[in-house]
Amino acid sequence: MILEVAPLQVVPERTDEFEAAFQQAQTIISSMPGYISHELSRCIERPSEYILLVRWQTLGDHEIGFRGSIQYQEWRRLLHHFYDPFPTVLHYQSVAGGPSNN
């Protein structure tokens, strides 16, 4: 399993719009091959900052499958204009803890 981590800085006066758009966009990502789960959390101390965690079966499911898909174009249309600056997305693989690495 791969964990995609995306720290999102949303234009402060657009957080409500962003959250509404994400409600739509999450149906796109959750329908993709290799998708396992996702979670969007809002920072308490900095309310225009979010963290998006997405679990994928493989790195290719995200980098090639999702980002190379037609559905990704709709994801971009719905969400990318809210970010300032554009996020750097990183991928992680578990080395301890969790069900497969006890």
Long-range contacts (C-beta under 8 A, 24 or more apart in sequence): 1-36, 1-55, 1-56, 1-57, 1-93, 1-94, 1-100, 2-55, 2-56, 2-57, 2-58, 2-59, 2-61, 2-62, 2-91, 2-92, 2-93, 3-53, 3-54, 3-55, 3-56, 3-91, 3-92, 3-93, 3-94, 4-52, 4-53, 4-54, 4-55, 4-56, 4-62, 4-89, 4-90, 4-91, 5-51, 5-52, 5-53, 5-89, 5-90, 5-91, 5-92, 6-51, 6-52, 6-53, 6-54, 6-87, 6-89, 7-49, 7-50, 7-51, 7-87, 7-88, 8-49, 8-50, 8-51, 8-52, 8-82, 8-83, 8-87, 9-48, 9-49, 9-83, 9-84, 9-85, 9-87, 10-48, 10-49, 10-50, 10-82, 10-83, 10-84, 11-48, 11-82, 11-83, 11-84, 12-47, 12-48, 14-82, 15-42, 15-47, 15-48, 17-82, 18-50, 18-79, 18-82, 21-78, 21-79, 21-82, 22-78, 22-79, 24-78, 25-74, 25-75, 25-78, 25-79, 28-71, 28-72, 28-74, 28-75, 28-78, 29-54, 29-66, 29-75, 31-71, 32-61, 32-65, 32-66, 32-69, 32-71, 33-61, 33-65, 34-58, 34-60, 34-61, 34-62, 34-65, 34-66, 35-61, 35-66, 59-91, 62-91
